[in-house]
Amino acid sequence: MRAEFPDFRLGSVLATSFTATLTERHGDAVERIPTPQRLVDWLAVSGLAVDSCTTAQLELARTLRESIHAAATAAAIQDPPPVSAVRVINDRSIQGRAAAILTPESNREWRLSSASCVEDALGVIAADAISIIAGERDGRLALCASPTCRAVFFDTSQSRTRKWCDMNTCGNRQKKARFTANQRKTPDQRSDR
Ligand SMILES: [Zn+2]
């Protein structure tokens, strides 16, 4: 049953993996968390497992997602973040009660106050967004070069010149389009990055 839902686009940065649950915002938008269960699935693969999610909690999550998208996009182009977006991010951060736990293997895990507390998980995501937008982490917020995407991503490459949110989708599509425009051979999909 789940196979009919769009896949997740997971990256190494929690906040921008979360904003990537809606893609092609300027084209044919793809909602990757269309149901509460899909948010449960996304949280599970993101280290924030909950056992259930209501429709209202899904709405909270999507509101947070779009607020992070708006604030991070503003940061990427050096604009001040929208006041309403900042309020949503802060509210979610304040209301989350997750605790960072150090495991015996020296990994960090998140412990939520209860297994059904989506709000705690959203608090962790909000705090992650804050640390990135505030410039606390090593990297640069940037917007995907694809005109139908314009997703915000966190560029941690050495040169800070990454152009696409995702090499396998947006990057590859742009490359193919350019290749086809330039010559009429079979596109070489796996050349340089
Ligand atoms: Zn993109």
Backbone and ligand atoms as CSV (ligand in chain L), in Angstrom:
chain,resi,resn,atom,element,x,y,z
A,1,MET,N,N,0.821,-1.203,0.000
A,1,MET,CA,C,0.000,0.000,0.000
A,1,MET,C,C,0.861,1.262,0.000
A,2,ARG,N,N,1.937,1.207,0.797
A,2,ARG,CA,C,2.771,2.406,0.909
A,2,ARG,C,C,3.537,2.696,-0.373
A,3,ALA,N,N,3.682,1.670,-1.203
A,3,ALA,CA,C,4.487,1.831,-2.409
A,3,ALA,C,C,3.923,2.919,-3.323
A,4,GLU,N,N,2.642,3.221,-3.195
A,4,GLU,CA,C,2.078,4.229,-4.090
A,4,GLU,C,C,2.403,5.653,-3.651
A,5,PHE,N,N,2.993,5.813,-2.473
A,5,PHE,CA,C,3.373,7.151,-2.022
A,5,PHE,C,C,4.756,7.519,-2.546
A,6,PRO,N,N,4.995,8.809,-2.793
A,6,PRO,CA,C,6.336,9.201,-3.252
A,6,PRO,C,C,7.404,8.898,-2.203
A,7,ASP,N,N,8.589,8.521,-2.685
A,7,ASP,CA,C,9.732,8.260,-1.790
A,7,ASP,C,C,10.154,9.516,-1.060
A,8,PHE,N,N,10.929,9.314,-0.005
A,8,PHE,CA,C,11.511,10.462,0.699
A,8,PHE,C,C,12.831,10.826,0.052
A,9,ARG,N,N,13.178,12.093,0.157
A,9,ARG,CA,C,14.507,12.527,-0.263
A,9,ARG,C,C,15.268,12.905,0.985
A,10,LEU,N,N,16.054,11.962,1.456
A,10,LEU,CA,C,16.723,12.174,2.734
A,10,LEU,C,C,18.121,12.704,2.512
A,11,GLY,N,N,18.483,13.690,3.281
A,11,GLY,CA,C,19.842,14.192,3.254
A,11,GLY,C,C,20.438,14.059,4.637
A,12,SER,N,N,21.617,14.616,4.831
A,12,SER,CA,C,22.267,14.484,6.132
A,12,SER,C,C,21.842,15.585,7.103
A,13,VAL,N,N,21.081,16.563,6.608
A,13,VAL,CA,C,20.652,17.668,7.456
A,13,VAL,C,C,19.153,17.538,7.730
A,14,LEU,N,N,18.820,17.412,9.003
A,14,LEU,CA,C,17.437,17.129,9.387
A,14,LEU,C,C,16.455,18.175,8.845
A,15,ALA,N,N,16.754,19.449,9.062
A,15,ALA,CA,C,15.795,20.504,8.710
A,15,ALA,C,C,15.525,20.558,7.209
A,16,THR,N,N,16.570,20.387,6.393
A,16,THR,CA,C,16.347,20.464,4.948
A,16,THR,C,C,15.853,19.126,4.377
A,17,SER,N,N,16.113,18.023,5.061
A,17,SER,CA,C,15.450,16.770,4.672
A,17,SER,C,C,13.952,16.930,4.872
A,18,PHE,N,N,13.618,17.649,5.935
A,18,PHE,CA,C,12.201,17.863,6.240
A,18,PHE,C,C,11.550,18.771,5.195
A,19,THR,N,N,12.196,19.866,4.842
A,19,THR,CA,C,11.598,20.746,3.827
A,19,THR,C,C,11.519,20.016,2.479
A,20,ALA,N,N,12.362,19.016,2.277
A,20,ALA,CA,C,12.344,18.251,1.022
A,20,ALA,C,C,11.210,17.224,0.977
A,21,THR,N,N,10.330,17.233,1.996
A,21,THR,CA,C,9.151,16.369,1.895
A,21,THR,C,C,8.079,17.017,1.016
A,22,LEU,N,N,8.323,18.259,0.589
A,22,LEU,CA,C,7.525,18.848,-0.490
A,22,LEU,C,C,8.526,19.297,-1.546
A,23,THR,N,N,8.413,18.736,-2.746
A,23,THR,CA,C,9.388,19.089,-3.782
A,23,THR,C,C,8.680,19.716,-4.976
A,24,GLU,N,N,9.467,20.280,-5.857
A,24,GLU,CA,C,8.940,20.949,-7.051
A,24,GLU,C,C,7.898,22.003,-6.670
A,25,ARG,N,N,8.255,22.814,-5.673
A,25,ARG,CA,C,7.304,23.837,-5.215
A,25,ARG,C,C,6.908,24.802,-6.327
A,26,HIS,N,N,7.775,24.991,-7.325
A,26,HIS,CA,C,7.463,25.926,-8.408
A,26,HIS,C,C,7.101,25.207,-9.699
A,27,GLY,N,N,6.801,23.921,-9.593
A,27,GLY,CA,C,6.381,23.154,-10.766
A,27,GLY,C,C,5.160,22.329,-10.358
A,28,ASP,N,N,5.176,21.054,-10.706
A,28,ASP,CA,C,4.118,20.162,-10.233
A,28,ASP,C,C,4.534,19.633,-8.869
A,29,ALA,N,N,4.059,20.309,-7.830
A,29,ALA,CA,C,4.507,19.997,-6.474
A,29,ALA,C,C,4.205,18.542,-6.110
A,30,VAL,N,N,5.174,17.914,-5.434
A,30,VAL,CA,C,5.008,16.537,-4.967
A,30,VAL,C,C,5.012,16.532,-3.438
A,31,GLU,N,N,3.887,16.167,-2.853
A,31,GLU,CA,C,3.757,16.079,-1.392
A,31,GLU,C,C,4.196,14.686,-0.956
A,32,ARG,N,N,5.305,14.626,-0.212
A,32,ARG,CA,C,5.838,13.322,0.181
A,32,ARG,C,C,5.369,12.863,1.554
A,33,ILE,N,N,4.654,13.744,2.255
A,33,ILE,CA,C,3.993,13.284,3.485
A,33,ILE,C,C,2.484,13.589,3.358
A,34,PRO,N,N,1.822,12.854,2.438
A,34,PRO,CA,C,0.410,13.152,2.168
A,34,PRO,C,C,-0.541,12.679,3.260
A,35,THR,N,N,-0.093,11.781,4.101
A,35,THR,CA,C,-0.977,11.244,5.156
A,35,THR,C,C,-0.215,11.245,6.483
A,36,PRO,N,N,-0.946,11.216,7.611
A,36,PRO,CA,C,-0.265,11.138,8.913
A,36,PRO,C,C,0.715,9.962,8.990
A,37,GLN,N,N,0.335,8.821,8.411
A,37,GLN,CA,C,1.230,7.652,8.475
A,37,GLN,C,C,2.551,7.914,7.751
A,38,ARG,N,N,2.507,8.681,6.685
A,38,ARG,CA,C,3.761,8.976,5.965
A,38,ARG,C,C,4.662,9.888,6.783
A,39,LEU,N,N,4.058,10.752,7.606
A,39,LEU,CA,C,4.896,11.544,8.514
A,39,LEU,C,C,5.529,10.626,9.564
A,40,VAL,N,N,4.736,9.678,10.074
A,40,VAL,CA,C,5.284,8.683,11.016
A,40,VAL,C,C,6.479,7.968,10.370
A,41,ASP,N,N,6.315,7.574,9.109
A,41,ASP,CA,C,7.397,6.874,8.394
A,41,ASP,C,C,8.628,7.767,8.252
A,42,TRP,N,N,8.403,9.027,7.902
A,42,TRP,CA,C,9.532,9.954,7.717
A,42,TRP,C,C,10.257,10.174,9.042
A,43,LEU,N,N,9.489,10.342,10.110
A,43,LEU,CA,C,10.115,10.559,11.422
A,43,LEU,C,C,10.933,9.334,11.825
A,44,ALA,N,N,10.424,8.152,11.498
A,44,ALA,CA,C,11.136,6.920,11.869
A,44,ALA,C,C,12.504,6.851,11.183
A,45,VAL,N,N,12.544,7.151,9.894
A,45,VAL,CA,C,13.836,7.070,9.200
A,45,VAL,C,C,14.729,8.253,9.537
A,46,SER,N,N,14.180,9.238,10.240
A,46,SER,CA,C,14.963,10.420,10.611
A,46,SER,C,C,15.373,10.410,12.080
A,47,GLY,N,N,15.239,9.262,12.724
A,47,GLY,CA,C,15.690,9.135,14.108
A,47,GLY,C,C,14.754,9.761,15.130
A,48,LEU,N,N,13.489,9.949,14.735
A,48,LEU,CA,C,12.516,10.575,15.628
A,48,LEU,C,C,11.225,9.746,15.643
A,49,ALA,N,N,11.363,8.469,15.946
A,49,ALA,CA,C,10.221,7.563,15.828
A,49,ALA,C,C,9.086,7.914,16.782
A,50,VAL,N,N,7.885,7.962,16.234
A,50,VAL,CA,C,6.663,8.109,17.037
A,50,VAL,C,C,5.757,6.944,16.640
A,51,ASP,N,N,4.790,6.623,17.515
A,51,ASP,CA,C,3.962,5.476,17.131
A,51,ASP,C,C,2.653,5.867,16.461
A,52,SER,N,N,2.342,7.154,16.488
A,52,SER,CA,C,1.119,7.568,15.806
A,52,SER,C,C,1.170,9.048,15.501
A,53,CYS,N,N,0.237,9.474,14.661
A,53,CYS,CA,C,0.174,10.881,14.286
A,53,CYS,C,C,-1.264,11.187,13.889
A,54,THR,N,N,-1.769,12.310,14.348
A,54,THR,CA,C,-3.135,12.700,13.992
A,54,THR,C,C,-3.088,13.642,12.784
A,55,THR,N,N,-4.247,13.896,12.219
A,55,THR,CA,C,-4.350,14.832,11.110
A,55,THR,C,C,-3.913,16.227,11.566
A,56,ALA,N,N,-4.285,16.585,12.790
A,56,ALA,CA,C,-3.911,17.906,13.315
A,56,ALA,C,C,-2.391,18.009,13.471
A,57,GLN,N,N,-1.757,16.935,13.915
A,57,GLN,CA,C,-0.297,16.951,14.061
A,57,GLN,C,C,0.386,17.022,12.693
A,58,LEU,N,N,-0.208,16.374,11.703
A,58,LEU,CA,C,0.340,16.474,10.348
A,58,LEU,C,C,0.263,17.925,9.866
A,59,GLU,N,N,-0.833,18.589,10.186
A,59,GLU,CA,C,-0.986,20.000,9.810
A,59,GLU,C,C,0.080,20.869,10.485
A,60,LEU,N,N,0.309,20.603,11.772
A,60,LEU,CA,C,1.365,21.325,12.501
A,60,LEU,C,C,2.706,21.133,11.817
A,61,ALA,N,N,2.951,19.891,11.425
A,61,ALA,CA,C,4.228,19.555,10.791
A,61,ALA,C,C,4.391,20.300,9.476
A,62,ARG,N,N,3.323,20.321,8.683
A,62,ARG,CA,C,3.425,20.992,7.385
A,62,ARG,C,C,3.578,22.498,7.544
A,63,THR,N,N,2.922,23.057,8.557
A,63,THR,CA,C,3.070,24.493,8.818
A,63,THR,C,C,4.507,24.800,9.223
A,64,LEU,N,N,5.070,23.942,10.068
A,64,LEU,CA,C,6.476,24.121,10.440
A,64,LEU,C,C,7.364,23.992,9.210
A,65,ARG,N,N,7.092,22.988,8.389
A,65,ARG,CA,C,7.914,22.762,7.192
A,65,ARG,C,C,7.941,23.997,6.291
A,66,GLU,N,N,6.769,24.559,6.030
A,66,GLU,CA,C,6.729,25.719,5.135
A,66,GLU,C,C,7.349,26.952,5.794
A,67,SER,N,N,7.271,27.025,7.112
A,67,SER,CA,C,7.914,28.141,7.829
A,67,SER,C,C,9.433,28.019,7.744
A,68,ILE,N,N,9.939,26.799,7.903
A,68,ILE,CA,C,11.385,26.585,7.779
A,68,ILE,C,C,11.817,26.903,6.349
A,69,HIS,N,N,11.008,26.448,5.389
A,69,HIS,CA,C,11.333,26.728,3.985
A,69,HIS,C,C,11.420,28.236,3.748
A,70,ALA,N,N,10.452,28.973,4.266
A,70,ALA,CA,C,10.421,30.428,4.058
A,70,ALA,C,C,11.602,31.118,4.740
A,71,ALA,N,N,11.866,30.739,5.980
A,71,ALA,CA,C,12.948,31.393,6.725
A,71,ALA,C,C,14.319,31.027,6.148
A,72,ALA,N,N,14.474,29.779,5.750
A,72,ALA,CA,C,15.770,29.346,5.210
A,72,ALA,C,C,16.000,29.937,3.822
A,73,THR,N,N,14.926,30.069,3.036
A,73,THR,CA,C,15.048,30.694,1.720
A,73,THR,C,C,15.484,32.149,1.883
A,74,ALA,N,N,14.872,32.836,2.837
A,74,ALA,CA,C,15.254,34.223,3.107
A,74,ALA,C,C,16.729,34.295,3.511
A,75,ALA,N,N,17.146,33.371,4.361
A,75,ALA,CA,C,18.540,33.359,4.813
A,75,ALA,C,C,19.489,33.119,3.635
A,76,ALA,N,N,19.060,32.252,2.711
A,76,ALA,CA,C,19.916,31.916,1.567
A,76,ALA,C,C,20.155,33.135,0.675
A,77,ILE,N,N,19.172,34.020,0.600
A,77,ILE,CA,C,19.338,35.219,-0.237
A,77,ILE,C,C,19.601,36.461,0.617
A,78,GLN,N,N,19.967,36.215,1.869
A,78,GLN,CA,C,20.327,37.280,2.806
A,78,GLN,C,C,19.231,38.319,3.037
A,79,ASP,N,N,17.997,37.830,3.062
A,79,ASP,CA,C,16.863,38.658,3.442
A,79,ASP,C,C,16.505,38.346,4.887
A,80,PRO,N,N,15.845,39.274,5.580
A,80,PRO,CA,C,15.358,38.918,6.917
A,80,PRO,C,C,14.228,37.896,6.804
A,81,PRO,N,N,14.126,36.965,7.731
A,81,PRO,CA,C,13.092,35.934,7.647
A,81,PRO,C,C,11.704,36.523,7.910
A,82,PRO,N,N,10.652,35.997,7.278
A,82,PRO,CA,C,9.294,36.469,7.554
A,82,PRO,C,C,8.951,36.289,9.036
A,83,VAL,N,N,8.317,37.322,9.610
A,83,VAL,CA,C,7.995,37.306,11.038
A,83,VAL,C,C,7.129,36.099,11.401
A,84,SER,N,N,6.139,35.799,10.555
A,84,SER,CA,C,5.230,34.688,10.869
A,84,SER,C,C,5.985,33.355,10.877
A,85,ALA,N,N,6.942,33.208,9.968
A,85,ALA,CA,C,7.721,31.962,9.906
A,85,ALA,C,C,8.573,31.818,11.166
A,86,VAL,N,N,9.168,32.905,11.589
A,86,VAL,CA,C,9.996,32.874,12.802
A,86,VAL,C,C,9.151,32.481,14.012
A,87,ARG,N,N,7.931,33.012,14.070
A,87,ARG,CA,C,7.066,32.698,15.207
A,87,ARG,C,C,6.737,31.198,15.236
A,88,VAL,N,N,6.391,30.651,14.086
A,88,VAL,CA,C,6.055,29.215,14.035
A,88,VAL,C,C,7.258,28.366,14.461
A,89,ILE,N,N,8.428,28.680,13.924
A,89,ILE,CA,C,9.636,27.901,14.255
A,89,ILE,C,C,9.917,27.980,15.757
A,90,ASN,N,N,9.814,29.177,16.313
A,90,ASN,CA,C,10.085,29.340,17.744
A,90,ASN,C,C,9.046,28.622,18.608
A,91,ASP,N,N,7.770,28.736,18.217
A,91,ASP,CA,C,6.724,28.047,18.979
A,91,ASP,C,C,6.967,26.545,19.013
A,92,ARG,N,N,7.318,25.994,17.865
A,92,ARG,CA,C,7.545,24.540,17.814
A,92,ARG,C,C,8.774,24.178,18.642
A,93,SER,N,N,9.797,25.000,18.572
A,93,SER,CA,C,11.004,24.714,19.348
A,93,SER,C,C,10.705,24.764,20.853
A,94,ILE,N,N,9.963,25.790,21.269
A,94,ILE,CA,C,9.645,25.963,22.698
A,94,ILE,C,C,8.789,24.811,23.212
A,95,GLN,N,N,7.858,24.349,22.373
A,95,GLN,CA,C,6.921,23.335,22.857
A,95,GLN,C,C,7.452,21.908,22.766
A,96,GLY,N,N,8.601,21.717,22.142
A,96,GLY,CA,C,9.170,20.376,22.070
A,96,GLY,C,C,9.857,20.022,23.386
A,97,ARG,N,N,9.690,18.783,23.803
A,97,ARG,CA,C,10.322,18.351,25.058
A,97,ARG,C,C,11.216,17.135,24.848
A,98,ALA,N,N,11.848,17.069,23.707
A,98,ALA,CA,C,12.741,15.942,23.459
A,98,ALA,C,C,14.057,16.167,24.201
A,99,ALA,N,N,14.686,15.073,24.599
A,99,ALA,CA,C,15.985,15.172,25.266
A,99,ALA,C,C,17.041,14.460,24.436
A,100,ALA,N,N,18.204,15.050,24.355
A,100,ALA,CA,C,19.332,14.388,23.691
A,100,ALA,C,C,19.885,13.342,24.645
A,101,ILE,N,N,20.088,12.149,24.135
A,101,ILE,CA,C,20.590,11.026,24.939
A,101,ILE,C,C,21.901,10.538,24.323
A,102,LEU,N,N,22.892,10.328,25.170
A,102,LEU,CA,C,24.149,9.753,24.682
A,102,LEU,C,C,24.102,8.239,24.878
A,103,THR,N,N,24.300,7.507,23.794
A,103,THR,CA,C,24.232,6.046,23.886
A,103,THR,C,C,25.596,5.494,24.326
A,104,PRO,N,N,25.633,4.226,24.756
A,104,PRO,CA,C,26.927,3.613,25.146
A,104,PRO,C,C,27.944,3.625,24.000
A,105,GLU,N,N,27.444,3.706,22.761
A,105,GLU,CA,C,28.356,3.724,21.590
A,105,GLU,C,C,28.749,5.157,21.228
A,106,SER,N,N,28.429,6.088,22.110
A,106,SER,CA,C,28.736,7.500,21.879
A,106,SER,C,C,27.995,8.098,20.688
A,107,ASN,N,N,26.808,7.625,20.454
A,107,ASN,CA,C,25.957,8.274,19.469
A,107,ASN,C,C,24.910,9.110,20.197
A,108,ARG,N,N,24.386,10.093,19.474
A,108,ARG,CA,C,23.305,10.866,20.070
A,108,ARG,C,C,21.969,10.358,19.562
A,109,GLU,N,N,21.062,10.132,20.493
A,109,GLU,CA,C,19.698,9.786,20.115
A,109,GLU,C,C,18.761,10.794,20.750
A,110,TRP,N,N,17.562,10.894,20.152
A,110,TRP,CA,C,16.549,11.772,20.741
A,110,TRP,C,C,15.538,10.944,21.490
A,111,ARG,N,N,15.248,11.340,22.728
A,111,ARG,CA,C,14.178,10.679,23.469
A,111,ARG,C,C,13.000,11.632,23.581
A,112,LEU,N,N,11.854,11.195,23.069
A,112,LEU,CA,C,10.653,12.009,23.121
A,112,LEU,C,C,9.930,11.765,24.441
A,113,SER,N,N,9.129,12.742,24.873
A,113,SER,CA,C,8.472,12.606,26.176
A,113,SER,C,C,7.436,11.492,26.167
A,114,SER,N,N,6.847,11.218,25.004
A,114,SER,CA,C,6.004,10.034,24.877
A,114,SER,C,C,6.050,9.584,23.430
A,115,ALA,N,N,5.665,8.327,23.205
A,115,ALA,CA,C,5.815,7.745,21.871
A,115,ALA,C,C,4.858,8.364,20.855
A,116,SER,N,N,3.873,9.112,21.340
A,116,SER,CA,C,2.931,9.693,20.382
A,116,SER,C,C,3.136,11.199,20.254
A,117,CYS,N,N,4.257,11.683,20.791
A,117,CYS,CA,C,4.442,13.127,20.835
A,117,CYS,C,C,5.145,13.673,19.587
A,118,VAL,N,N,4.350,13.823,18.536
A,118,VAL,CA,C,4.872,14.405,17.303
A,118,VAL,C,C,5.441,15.805,17.586
A,119,GLU,N,N,4.816,16.525,18.512
A,119,GLU,CA,C,5.275,17.877,18.848
A,119,GLU,C,C,6.732,17.875,19.320
A,120,ASP,N,N,7.130,16.850,20.056
A,120,ASP,CA,C,8.522,16.756,20.504
A,120,ASP,C,C,9.466,16.603,19.306
A,121,ALA,N,N,9.032,15.759,18.362
A,121,ALA,CA,C,9.851,15.544,17.159
A,121,ALA,C,C,9.965,16.842,16.366
A,122,LEU,N,N,8.855,17.566,16.267
A,122,LEU,CA,C,8.876,18.828,15.523
A,122,LEU,C,C,9.776,19.848,16.224
A,123,GLY,N,N,9.831,19.776,17.549
A,123,GLY,CA,C,10.719,20.658,18.302
A,123,GLY,C,C,12.181,20.441,17.945
A,124,VAL,N,N,12.545,19.179,17.751
A,124,VAL,CA,C,13.924,18.851,17.365
A,124,VAL,C,C,14.227,19.408,15.968
A,125,ILE,N,N,13.258,19.260,15.068
A,125,ILE,CA,C,13.443,19.757,13.700
A,125,ILE,C,C,13.548,21.288,13.704
A,126,ALA,N,N,12.699,21.924,14.500
A,126,ALA,CA,C,12.725,23.396,14.589
A,126,ALA,C,C,14.070,23.873,15.114
A,127,ALA,N,N,14.575,23.200,16.146
A,127,ALA,CA,C,15.870,23.590,16.720
A,127,ALA,C,C,17.000,23.388,15.708
A,128,ASP,N,N,16.890,22.326,14.911
A,128,ASP,CA,C,17.887,22.073,13.871
A,128,ASP,C,C,17.852,23.205,12.836
A,129,ALA,N,N,16.633,23.608,12.463
A,129,ALA,CA,C,16.489,24.715,11.504
A,129,ALA,C,C,17.088,25.998,12.066
A,130,ILE,N,N,16.858,26.240,13.331
A,130,ILE,CA,C,17.387,27.456,13.964
A,130,ILE,C,C,18.919,27.466,13.891
A,131,SER,N,N,19.528,26.337,14.175
A,131,SER,CA,C,20.997,26.313,14.193
A,131,SER,C,C,21.570,26.565,12.800
A,132,ILE,N,N,20.860,26.097,11.778
A,132,ILE,CA,C,21.343,26.311,10.406
A,132,ILE,C,C,21.109,27.738,9.944
A,133,ILE,N,N,19.893,28.237,10.196
A,133,ILE,CA,C,19.559,29.593,9.749
A,133,ILE,C,C,20.413,30.623,10.496
A,134,ALA,N,N,20.716,30.322,11.752
A,134,ALA,CA,C,21.537,31.242,12.550
A,134,ALA,C,C,23.012,31.179,12.162
A,135,GLY,N,N,23.356,30.265,11.264
A,135,GLY,CA,C,24.729,30.181,10.782
A,135,GLY,C,C,25.682,29.544,11.770
A,136,GLU,N,N,25.137,28.706,12.657
A,136,GLU,CA,C,25.992,28.081,13.670
A,136,GLU,C,C,26.778,26.896,13.134
A,137,ARG,N,N,26.321,26.371,11.995
A,137,ARG,CA,C,26.970,25.146,11.508
A,137,ARG,C,C,27.784,25.434,10.266
A,138,ASP,N,N,28.736,24.554,10.047
A,138,ASP,CA,C,29.662,24.736,8.948
A,138,ASP,C,C,28.982,24.383,7.624
A,139,GLY,N,N,28.640,25.382,6.850
A,139,GLY,CA,C,27.955,25.159,5.587
A,139,GLY,C,C,27.256,26.433,5.160
A,140,ARG,N,N,26.558,26.355,4.059
A,140,ARG,CA,C,25.929,27.546,3.505
A,140,ARG,C,C,24.544,27.167,2.993
A,141,LEU,N,N,23.537,27.958,3.361
A,141,LEU,CA,C,22.202,27.736,2.817
A,141,LEU,C,C,22.162,28.239,1.385
A,142,ALA,N,N,21.589,27.450,0.483
A,142,ALA,CA,C,21.525,27.850,-0.918
A,142,ALA,C,C,20.228,27.328,-1.526
A,143,LEU,N,N,19.869,27.891,-2.668
A,143,LEU,CA,C,18.642,27.485,-3.351
A,143,LEU,C,C,18.982,26.661,-4.585
A,144,CYS,N,N,18.223,25.612,-4.796
A,144,CYS,CA,C,18.439,24.742,-5.955
A,144,CYS,C,C,18.305,25.546,-7.248
A,145,ALA,N,N,19.201,25.259,-8.192
A,145,ALA,CA,C,19.232,26.007,-9.449
A,145,ALA,C,C,18.089,25.634,-10.387
A,146,SER,N,N,17.400,24.538,-10.106
A,146,SER,CA,C,16.281,24.163,-10.974
A,146,SER,C,C,15.119,25.134,-10.763
A,147,PRO,N,N,14.623,25.760,-11.847
A,147,PRO,CA,C,13.574,26.771,-11.697
A,147,PRO,C,C,12.247,26.219,-11.176
A,148,THR,N,N,11.985,24.936,-11.367
A,148,THR,CA,C,10.734,24.387,-10.840
A,148,THR,C,C,10.883,23.893,-9.409
A,149,CYS,N,N,12.113,23.855,-8.931
A,149,CYS,CA,C,12.373,23.321,-7.592
A,149,CYS,C,C,12.631,24.452,-6.596
A,150,ARG,N,N,13.761,25.101,-6.728
A,150,ARG,CA,C,14.159,26.189,-5.830
A,150,ARG,C,C,14.133,25.751,-4.364
A,151,ALA,N,N,14.395,24.477,-4.140
A,151,ALA,CA,C,14.447,23.981,-2.761
A,151,ALA,C,C,15.648,24.589,-2.059
A,152,VAL,N,N,15.512,24.792,-0.771
A,152,VAL,CA,C,16.644,25.278,0.000
A,152,VAL,C,C,17.420,24.064,0.507
A,153,PHE,N,N,18.739,24.116,0.367
A,153,PHE,CA,C,19.570,23.006,0.849
A,153,PHE,C,C,20.779,23.579,1.574
A,154,PHE,N,N,21.455,22.710,2.310
A,154,PHE,CA,C,22.605,23.146,3.103
A,154,PHE,C,C,23.862,22.605,2.439
A,155,ASP,N,N,24.625,23.501,1.875
A,155,ASP,CA,C,25.816,23.132,1.103
A,155,ASP,C,C,27.012,23.004,2.033
A,156,THR,N,N,27.497,21.770,2.176
A,156,THR,CA,C,28.676,21.556,3.021
A,156,THR,C,C,29.882,21.175,2.167
A,157,SER,N,N,29.780,21.362,0.850
A,157,SER,CA,C,30.916,21.037,-0.019
A,157,SER,C,C,32.072,21.989,0.298
A,158,GLN,N,N,33.292,21.526,0.004
A,158,GLN,CA,C,34.494,22.322,0.291
A,158,GLN,C,C,34.411,23.700,-0.351
A,159,SER,N,N,34.012,23.704,-1.634
A,159,SER,CA,C,34.021,24.952,-2.396
A,159,SER,C,C,32.753,25.787,-2.179
A,160,ARG,N,N,31.733,25.169,-1.534
A,160,ARG,CA,C,30.441,25.841,-1.334
A,160,ARG,C,C,29.829,26.279,-2.658
A,161,THR,N,N,29.929,25.411,-3.676
A,161,THR,CA,C,29.409,25.776,-4.997
A,161,THR,C,C,28.368,24.783,-5.493
A,162,ARG,N,N,27.815,24.005,-4.578
A,162,ARG,CA,C,26.779,23.053,-4.985
A,162,ARG,C,C,25.603,23.823,-5.592
A,163,LYS,N,N,25.057,23.308,-6.695
A,163,LYS,CA,C,23.983,24.036,-7.380
A,163,LYS,C,C,22.604,23.434,-7.182
A,164,TRP,N,N,22.562,22.124,-6.934
A,164,TRP,CA,C,21.266,21.457,-6.897
A,164,TRP,C,C,21.000,20.850,-5.528
A,165,CYS,N,N,19.718,20.794,-5.202
A,165,CYS,CA,C,19.329,20.214,-3.922
A,165,CYS,C,C,19.696,18.740,-3.898
A,166,ASP,N,N,19.636,18.103,-5.061
A,166,ASP,CA,C,19.847,16.671,-5.137
A,166,ASP,C,C,20.424,16.333,-6.509
A,167,MET,N,N,21.579,15.701,-6.501
A,167,MET,CA,C,22.274,15.379,-7.751
A,167,MET,C,C,21.495,14.373,-8.593
A,168,ASN,N,N,20.827,13.435,-7.929
A,168,ASN,CA,C,20.171,12.343,-8.656
A,168,ASN,C,C,18.873,12.769,-9.325
A,169,THR,N,N,18.302,13.864,-8.868
A,169,THR,CA,C,17.045,14.301,-9.473
A,169,THR,C,C,17.255,15.620,-10.208
A,170,CYS,N,N,17.254,16.716,-9.476
A,170,CYS,CA,C,17.389,18.029,-10.122
A,170,CYS,C,C,18.683,18.153,-10.928
A,171,GLY,N,N,19.799,17.741,-10.344
A,171,GLY,CA,C,21.084,17.874,-11.018
A,171,GLY,C,C,21.128,17.078,-12.308
A,172,ASN,N,N,20.657,15.856,-12.223
A,172,ASN,CA,C,20.676,14.971,-13.378
A,172,ASN,C,C,19.749,15.468,-14.479
A,173,ARG,N,N,18.597,15.984,-14.074
A,173,ARG,CA,C,17.617,16.469,-15.042
A,173,ARG,C,C,18.162,17.677,-15.808
A,174,GLN,N,N,18.807,18.585,-15.047
A,174,GLN,CA,C,19.390,19.762,-15.694
A,174,GLN,C,C,20.474,19.347,-16.682
A,175,LYS,N,N,21.285,18.400,-16.208
A,175,LYS,CA,C,22.401,17.961,-17.051
A,175,LYS,C,C,21.896,17.326,-18.330
A,176,LYS,N,N,20.868,16.494,-18.179
A,176,LYS,CA,C,20.292,15.821,-19.340
A,176,LYS,C,C,19.706,16.829,-20.302
A,177,ALA,N,N,19.008,17.822,-19.753
A,177,ALA,CA,C,18.374,18.829,-20.602
A,177,ALA,C,C,19.434,19.577,-21.393
A,178,ARG,N,N,20.530,19.912,-20.707
A,178,ARG,CA,C,21.604,20.635,-21.377
A,178,ARG,C,C,22.253,19.770,-22.453
A,179,PHE,N,N,22.449,18.508,-22.078
A,179,PHE,CA,C,23.094,17.572,-23.003
A,179,PHE,C,C,22.262,17.401,-24.266
A,180,THR,N,N,20.955,17.210,-24.087
A,180,THR,CA,C,20.076,17.012,-25.232
A,180,THR,C,C,20.034,18.258,-26.097
A,181,ALA,N,N,20.103,19.405,-25.445
A,181,ALA,CA,C,20.076,20.657,-26.199
A,181,ALA,C,C,21.349,20.816,-27.017
A,182,ASN,N,N,22.462,20.334,-26.467
A,182,ASN,CA,C,23.750,20.519,-27.128
A,182,ASN,C,C,24.007,19.525,-28.258
A,183,GLN,N,N,23.682,18.301,-28.037
A,183,GLN,CA,C,23.955,17.304,-29.060
A,183,GLN,C,C,22.925,16.203,-29.016
A,184,ARG,N,N,22.897,15.418,-30.063
A,184,ARG,CA,C,21.837,14.421,-30.138
A,184,ARG,C,C,22.395,13.023,-29.994
A,185,LYS,N,N,23.097,12.811,-28.919
A,185,LYS,CA,C,23.594,11.469,-28.590
A,185,LYS,C,C,22.822,10.974,-27.382
A,186,THR,N,N,23.060,9.726,-27.013
A,186,THR,CA,C,22.445,9.213,-25.801
A,186,THR,C,C,23.077,9.915,-24.605
A,187,PRO,N,N,22.272,10.495,-23.733
A,187,PRO,CA,C,22.861,11.180,-22.586
A,187,PRO,C,C,23.684,10.237,-21.719
A,188,ASP,N,N,24.841,10.719,-21.326
A,188,ASP,CA,C,25.683,9.964,-20.398
A,188,ASP,C,C,25.276,10.361,-18.988
A,189,GLN,N,N,24.586,9.455,-18.310
A,189,GLN,CA,C,23.984,9.828,-17.030
A,189,GLN,C,C,24.976,9.893,-15.888
A,190,ARG,N,N,26.049,9.144,-16.035
A,190,ARG,CA,C,26.905,9.004,-14.849
A,190,ARG,C,C,28.284,9.562,-15.110
A,191,SER,N,N,28.384,10.788,-15.488
A,191,SER,CA,C,29.713,11.338,-15.682
A,191,SER,C,C,30.176,12.031,-14.397
A,192,ASP,N,N,30.684,13.210,-14.505
A,192,ASP,CA,C,31.177,13.889,-13.317
A,192,ASP,C,C,30.020,14.346,-12.435
A,193,ARG,N,N,30.328,14.744,-11.234
A,193,ARG,CA,C,29.283,15.225,-10.338
A,193,ARG,C,C,29.117,16.726,-10.416
L,1,ZN,ZN,ZN,16.132,20.827,-6.592
